[in-house]
Amino acid sequence: MKSTFADRRRPTRPAPQTGAPGFLWCLVGVMAAIELVLSLSASGFFGTPNLRWLAFTFGAFWQPILTGTMPPVLPGQSVLMFITYAFLHGGFLHLAMNSVILLSLGKFAATHVGAAKTLLVLFLSAVGGAACFALLSSSTAPMIGASGAVFGLIGLWQAADYQIRRRSKLPVQPIVTAILGLVAANVVFFVVLSGGLAWEAHLGGWIAGWFSGQSFARR
């Protein structure tokens, strides 16, 4: 087969990515490693069975620390806990649910806005989730989990869909329906879990993701 000079100079397109990018797997790996250590400790394989509670004491989000009714146990905890809580979970099921959404929607975000902006969205959503929990919740229990960051990715995804529909002059009613579905799902899980759902963190994360998708992470 003959090949012309133009053919040799023509750039080849990179193969589309089939899985989530490596930085997302690294985040999930860190969370999984933490959960593995805490679960093995709770099962008596090593250390103390109270290791999970100790981790929550140092890394969970504690609303009473902000109100001054509980003193921090380490310097800077009142600031650090806005991020550290997202790396702690209540078990492998809790971790798995957050990780699946993080990998799937994180792949979408990284494809369209890049790794750096995706990480920034995750960071802002985790902080936004904790901030909303601090403002709206009166719970004295520790708040944990990456669901605030996960809901930020949902907000980012819905913001992108909203923009596409507006540009294409398509109805935005499916987005409104999806948002109402999220609200309904949170209500159902809040009832099923007897109030053990940090819906405030979900709300704050979603708001951060939505506004990120309307600003610096706009497609």
C-alpha positions in Angstrom: 0.0 0.0 0.0 1.3 3.5 -0.9 1.6 6.2 1.7 1.8 9.8 0.9 3.7 12.5 2.9 0.4 14.0 4.0 -0.8 10.7 5.3 2.3 10.3 7.4 1.9 13.9 8.8 -1.8 13.4 9.6 -2.1 13.2 13.4 -3.8 10.1 14.8 -6.6 10.4 17.3 -5.9 8.9 20.7 -8.0 5.9 21.6 -11.0 6.8 23.8 -10.6 6.1 27.5 -12.5 3.0 28.5 -12.3 3.4 32.2 -12.1 6.0 34.9 -8.8 7.9 35.0 -6.0 7.0 37.3 -6.4 9.9 39.7 -10.0 8.8 40.5 -8.8 5.2 41.2 -6.2 6.7 43.5 -8.8 8.5 45.5 -10.9 5.4 45.7 -7.8 3.4 46.6 -7.0 5.7 49.5 -10.6 5.4 50.8 -10.6 1.6 50.4 -7.3 1.3 52.2 -8.6 3.3 55.1 -11.8 1.2 55.3 -9.8 -2.0 55.0 -7.7 -1.1 58.0 -10.7 0.0 60.1 -12.7 -3.2 59.1 -9.8 -5.6 59.9 -9.2 -3.8 63.2 -12.9 -4.1 64.1 -12.8 -7.8 63.3 -9.9 -8.3 65.7 -7.2 -9.0 63.2 -4.9 -6.4 64.7 -4.9 -3.3 66.8 -7.9 -2.2 68.8 -11.5 -2.7 68.0 -12.0 1.0 68.8 -9.8 2.1 65.9 -12.8 3.1 63.8 -14.1 5.4 66.5 -10.6 6.8 67.0 -10.5 7.6 63.3 -13.9 9.3 63.5 -12.7 11.3 66.5 -9.8 12.7 64.5 -11.2 12.8 60.9 -15.0 13.0 60.9 -16.9 16.2 60.6 -18.1 17.3 64.1 -20.6 20.1 64.1 -20.1 20.6 67.9 -16.5 21.6 67.3 -17.8 24.6 65.2 -20.3 25.6 67.9 -17.7 25.3 70.6 -19.5 22.7 72.6 -16.8 20.2 71.9 -13.1 21.0 71.9 -10.9 19.8 68.9 -8.5 17.0 69.6 -5.8 18.2 67.3 -4.6 21.6 66.0 -6.5 22.7 62.9 -9.2 20.1 63.2 -12.0 22.7 62.8 -10.6 23.3 59.2 -9.2 19.9 58.3 -12.4 18.1 59.0 -14.1 19.9 56.1 -12.1 17.5 53.9 -11.0 14.5 56.0 -14.6 13.4 56.7 -14.9 12.5 53.0 -12.3 9.8 53.3 -14.0 7.9 56.1 -17.0 5.5 55.7 -19.2 3.4 57.9 -18.4 0.1 56.1 -17.6 -1.4 52.7 -21.2 -1.0 51.4 -21.2 2.7 52.2 -17.8 3.0 50.5 -18.9 0.9 47.5 -22.0 3.1 46.7 -19.9 6.3 46.8 -17.1 4.8 44.8 -19.2 3.5 42.0 -20.7 7.0 41.4 -17.4 8.7 41.9 -15.7 6.6 39.2 -18.6 6.8 36.7 -19.4 10.5 37.0 -15.8 11.4 37.7 -14.9 9.8 34.3 -17.5 12.0 32.6 -16.2 15.1 34.4 -12.6 14.4 33.6 -13.4 13.8 30.0 -15.1 17.1 29.5 -13.4 19.5 31.9 -10.0 17.8 32.7 -8.5 16.2 35.7 -7.5 19.5 37.5 -11.0 21.0 37.4 -12.6 17.6 38.3 -10.4 17.5 41.4 -11.3 21.1 42.2 -15.0 20.3 41.9 -14.6 17.3 44.2 -12.8 19.5 46.7 -15.4 22.3 46.6 -18.2 19.8 46.8 -16.8 18.1 49.9 -16.3 21.5 51.6 -19.7 22.7 50.5 -21.3 19.5 51.8 -19.7 20.0 55.2 -20.5 23.7 55.3 -24.2 23.0 54.5 -24.3 20.3 57.2 -22.8 22.8 59.7 -25.5 25.3 58.8 -28.5 23.1 58.7 -27.9 20.2 61.0 -28.0 20.2 64.8 -26.7 16.7 65.1 -23.9 16.0 67.6 -23.0 12.8 65.8 -19.9 12.6 63.5 -20.6 13.0 59.8 -18.6 10.9 57.4 -18.5 9.8 53.7 -17.7 11.0 50.2 -21.4 11.5 49.3 -21.0 15.3 49.4 -18.3 15.1 46.8 -20.3 12.6 44.8 -23.4 14.8 44.8 -21.1 17.6 43.5 -20.4 15.4 40.5 -24.2 14.9 40.1 -24.7 18.6 40.2 -21.9 19.2 37.6 -23.4 16.6 35.3 -26.9 18.1 35.5 -25.5 21.6 35.0 -23.8 20.3 31.8 -27.1 18.7 30.6 -28.9 22.0 31.4 -26.5 24.0 29.3 -26.8 21.6 26.3 -30.6 21.7 26.5 -30.6 25.5 26.7 -28.3 25.8 23.7 -30.3 23.3 21.7 -33.6 24.9 22.7 -34.7 21.6 24.2 -37.1 21.4 27.3 -35.3 21.4 30.7 -38.1 19.5 32.3 -36.1 16.2 32.4 -33.5 18.0 34.5 -36.2 19.3 36.9 -37.6 15.8 37.1 -34.2 14.3 37.9 -33.6 16.9 40.6 -36.9 16.2 42.2 -36.0 12.5 42.0 -32.9 13.2 43.9 -34.9 15.0 46.6 -37.4 12.1 46.8 -34.6 9.5 47.1 -33.0 11.5 49.9 -36.3 11.7 51.7 -36.9 7.9 51.3 -33.4 7.0 52.6 -33.7 9.5 55.5 -36.8 7.7 56.6 -35.4 4.2 56.0 -32.3 5.0 57.9 -34.2 6.6 60.7 -32.6 10.0 60.2 -29.1 8.6 59.7 -28.7 10.3 56.3 -26.7 13.5 56.0 -28.9 15.1 53.4 -27.5 18.4 54.3 -24.1 17.3 53.0 -25.8 16.0 49.8 -27.5 19.4 49.3 -24.3 21.4 49.8 -22.3 19.1 47.5 -24.8 19.3 44.8 -25.0 23.1 45.0 -21.2 23.4 44.8 -21.2 21.0 41.7 -24.0 22.9 40.0 -22.4 26.3 40.4 -19.0 24.8 39.3 -20.7 23.6 36.2 -22.1 27.0 35.5 -18.7 28.8 36.0 -15.1 27.5 35.9 -16.1 23.9 35.0 -18.5 25.0 32.3 -18.4 22.8 29.1 
